[in-house]
């Protein structure tokens, strides 16, 4: 017998639309299949058999996050195929800071009204993020929330699990004065600080489709630029250099995130003149009349990730990152001190 419920539909939940959404998203999920995937989409749990060969003491590393209020831009523009990349990136970019290779990802979509094509578009972005980071999309959930959120609204979150041999976990135990701080450029705002971004640009009434000479694209496209994925470049750097610390620059900017990989007694001395700040940040600061400190305490300001390496392997790290399409540059150095981050 076909599964349907007229009573549930009358309450606002269309379970048949859910089935259609799963059908449409399967082609995207199939792109992410890698060795280790055991289960098909649609089961109660996603199964994955990791390859533990060569590992003496495998450690699982997990990370979870959402896209946040950047989703409002996607909703206003009716463009939903890139925010899934953000969702994956915000999770896998976190776990790579431990040196872990992401294995799989699961997403969660809460939506006011289940639109199968919209859901499939969202999942296409999730799948793209998984492909770019080399992990599998092995499951997820779409929940229709009538009466709790407007029909066109949705929220997107997810989590990833990775693996690393305990002896290769990136910690700060060997970090010392003189170590080099490398900046890995961001693709833009990524997925943090959008409550302030939306206020600065008054996005509810702004013309998001208007071309900006300064940005080289429309404002909406610039704001929706997906978060850069650093997994493959950083894994390459770990193979070729002595990496002593990694920080994903998310909400809280430089001042909150760089200290997370520093041991007590050491300071990140940042050369402010070296920072390559994309035009979108200059525009935000100018229009919003935002103090410089607040910019570096809210946004990535062009630096999506920081990698700290020994001075004698910094060139090897840069070369490995560049070979993966990530042109890193020297941002500063580690020095002795109690102040966690100094921009000078």
N, C-alpha and C positions, 0 to 999 in steps of 0.2 A: 504493500500500500504506500502511496506517495505521502511524504511528510509535509503536512501543512496544518495551520491553525487559524481559522477565521477569527476566533475570539482574541487570540494574541495579536493578530493584525489590527483588530479594532482598537486594541490598547496602544497601538503605535509601533509594534515590532513585527517586521516582515521577515520571517525565517527563510522564506523562499528566496528573497533578495540576498540573504546571507549565503545560501548555497550557490547562487549565481556568481557572487563575488569570489568565492573559493575557486570556482571553475575558471574564471577569468584570470586569477592571479597565478594559477599553476604554471603557466608558461614562463613567468618571471622567476618563480621559485626554482624551476628546473635548471636555470642558468647557474645557480649557486651550488649545485651538487658537487661535492669533492669526496675523495676517499675518506671513509669513516662514516658517511651517512648511511644509516641502517633503515630508517623508517620513511614512509611516504607521508605527504601532507594529509591531514585529516584525522590522524589518530589522537588519542588522549595525551600522549607525550611524544616529544621528539627524541629519537634514539641516535646516539653517536658513539662509535667505537674508536677512540683515539689510538694513534700509532705511538707506542711508548718505546720503540726500539731506540737504543742509544742513550736512553735516559736512566740515570741511576736512582733519582728521587724526584719523580714528576710532581709538580705542584699545580693545582688548578687556580686560576685567577679569574675573578668575575667583575663585571662592571655594569651599571645600569644608569640610564638617563632618559630624558625626553627632549623634544625639540623646543618646547617652551612657547613663548608668545610670538615667535617668528611665524608660527602657524597662521597668525592673523593676516600676515602679508599674503600667504598662499591662498587663503580664503578670499580675500579682497580681489586678488588677481585671477582667481579660479584656475590656479596652476598648482598641481599637487604631485608632480612626478619627480621633484628634487628633495623635498623635505625628508623623505626616507633615507637619503644619503646622510643628511644631518644626524638623524636618529642613530644610525649605525656608527658614524664617525665619533659622536660624543661618547659612545661606549668603548669602542675598540681603541681609540686614541688614549683612553685612560689606562686600559690594561697593558698597552705596549710600554707604558712608563715603568712597568715592572720587568720588562723584557719578555713578556709572554706573547706567544703567537695565538691570535684568536682562532677558535675552532668552529664555533657556531653562534647563531644569533636567533632570538625570538622577539617578535614585536607585539604590541598591544595597541589597538585602535579603538577609541571610544568615539562614537559618532551619533549626532542627533537623529539623522535618518539614514538608513543604510542604502547608499547609492552604489550598486555593484561596480560601475565603471570608475567612479571616484576612488573607491577602496582599492581596486586593481591598479589604478594610477599611483596611489600612495605606495603600495607594495612594490611596484616596479622600481621606485627609488630605493626602497629598502634592499631589494635584490641587487641593484647596481652598487650600493655601498658594500654589500657582502662580497660581490665579485672583485671590487677594487681592493678589498682588504684580505682576500683569500680565505674567507670563512663561508660556512653554509647557513642558509636560512632554513631551519628544520621545523619551524612551527610558529604559531602566533594565535592571536585572538582578535576578533572584531565584535564589539559589543554595541548594540543599538540602545541609546538612552533617551527615548522620547519623554518630554516633560522635564528633563534635567538640563538639557542644553538645546539651543535653537537647531532646527533641522539641518542647516548648512554647516554647523560647527563640528569640529572633531578635535581630539587630542591624540597625540602619538608618542609612545614611549617604547622602550625595549631593554633588552639586556644581552650581554655576550659572555661567553666563557672561553678562556684561553688556557694555555699550558706552557710551563717553563720548568726546566730542570733546576732544582733548588740551588745548585752551585752557580747557576747563571742568572739568578735573580738580581736585577739592578737595584742596588741600595747605595747608600752614601758613605759606607764605611771606609772606602779608600780615597774619598775626595780630599783634596788638599789645596792650600794656596798655590796659585799659578795655573790651576786647571783652566782650560779654555771653555767659554760659554758660546755655543753656536746657536744662531737663530734659524729656525725653519720657517720660511715665510707662510703666512696664512693666505687664504683665497679671498678674504674679506672679513666681515664681521663674524662669520661662523654662526654660532647659535646661542650667543650670550649677550646680555645687555639690551634685549629688544624692547623691554618696557620703556627704557630711556629713548631708544631709537624711535619708537612709535610716537612718543611725546614730541621729540624734536621735529620730526617731519609731519606731524599731525596726519598720520596715514589714513584716518577715516575720511578725510576730505581732500587729501592730496591727489594729484593726477599721477598715479604710479606708472602710467604708460608713457609719460612725457620723456623725451630723450634729453639726456644731460651731456653737454659738451665736456664738462669736467670729468664725468665718470666714464664717458665713452660708451654708454648704454643707457637704458631707461632706469629711473630710480628704482622701480619695482624689481627689475632684473638684478640690479646691483645688491639690493637688500636680500633677495632670495638666493644669491650665489651660495651653493652648498659648501658645507664645511670640508676642508681638505682632509684626506685620509693619509696618515703618516706611517701606517703599519709596515708596508713593504720597504720604504726607505730606511726606517729605523732598524728593522731586522737586518738589513744589509750592513748598516753601520756597526751593529753589534757583532757582526761576523769579522769585521776588519779593524776595529779600533777598541781602545780601552774606554768604554763608556761608564762613567761614574755617577751619573744622575740624569734623569729625564723629567721634564714638567710639561704637562698639557696646559696651555694658557686658556683657561675658560673664564667663567664668571669670577670676578675679583681681580682679573688682569694680572699684571706683573707682581704686584705687592702681595697678593694672596697665594698665587700658585708657584712661583719660583722657590719660595722658602720651603715648600713641601718636600723638596728633594735635597735640601741643605742640612748638614749636621750642625749642631750647636757650635758656635764660635766662628763660623764662616759666613761671609757676606758675598752676595752676588753684586759685583761692581759693573754696572751697565753703562756703556758709552752711548749716551743719548743721541749723539750725532750720527751714530752708525745705524740707528733704527730706520728701516725703510718703510715709511708710513704711507699706505695707499690713500688716494684722494677721498674715499668715503669717510675716513676718520677725520680728516681735516674739515670736511663739510659738516660733520656732526658737531665737532668742537666749535666751529664758527657760528653755525646757526643756533646751537643750544647755549652758546656762551659758557661752555663747560671748562672749568679749571684743568690745567694739565695733569695735576695729581689725580683728579677724578677720572680722566681719560685712561690713565695707566692703572687705575684701580677698578675699572669697569670692563674695558675692552682689551682685546689682544693687540690692538694698534699695529697690526701687520706681522706679528710674531705668533704663529699658531702653536709652536712647540719649541722648547729649549732643550738642547742636549749638551751635557757637560762632559768633556773628555780630557784625558791627560794631554799635556801640551805636546808631547812627542808623537801622539797618534791623531792629533787634530786634523792634519792634512789628509790622513787616510779616511777619517770619518767623513770629511767634506767630500772626498772623491767618491766614496760609497754612496752617499746621499745623492750626489749629482748624477751618478749612473742610474739611479731610480727616478730621475726627473725632479729632484728636490734640491735646488741651488741654495745651500745654506751659506751663511756668512758669520764672521766673528762679531759677537754682540758685546763681549766683555770678558771678564775673568773672575775667578774666585779669589778672595782675599780674606785675611783674618779680620774679625770684627764682630760686634754683637748686633749691629743693625742688619737686618735680613737682606734688604735690597736697597741699593743706592744707585740712583740715576745721576750721572754727572757728565 
